[in-house]
Amino acid sequence: MIRAIDTFLRRDTQGTTSVEAALALPPLIFLFMTGAEMGIIQMQQVMMERGMDIVVRDLRLGDQDLRDPIKMKQAVCDEILLAPGCVDDLMLEMGPVDVPQFGYTEGSMACVDRTGQSNPVISYLAGSDNEMMLMRFCLLYDPVLPSFGLGAVLPKEPGGGYALTASTFFVNEPS
């Protein structure tokens, strides 16, 4: 019996490479696409943080146009190179920090709700001279492959999209 099975299995070896490729290729494609998606997400995050840093530096140096939240969002979006629909998908919070009583909680940032009719700036207080300020941004990112690999497991915000957040502290310079 064993000899009959052995003879049957050794009889024809054509197509064995195709079977190996068919079994090995899907996991490799999955890993490659997940890695590519992660790279794109990281690039978006770095670009958002870079844009925020450039604009906040200008704000610290006294650019009064950036005291307006709409102009602030537009300035950040102008610095982010690869974010289509940035102005609509970017949420901004800015306000003074009570230093002795302050407790920073990561992840408590509100993001744009794409299902809502309007998404105003949550809080935008310019603060006074020599006051410590906290500025936070939330940008919604749509995965390239939303139902495959990393895009399928990312936590989604209301209306779709994955939240990329960045925050910074600065001190208002005296005028």
Summary of the structure (lengths in Angstrom):
residues: 175
radius of gyration: 25.1
end to end distance: 94.6
largest distance: 94.6
contacts: 441
relative contact order: 0.17
helix: 46%
strand: 17%
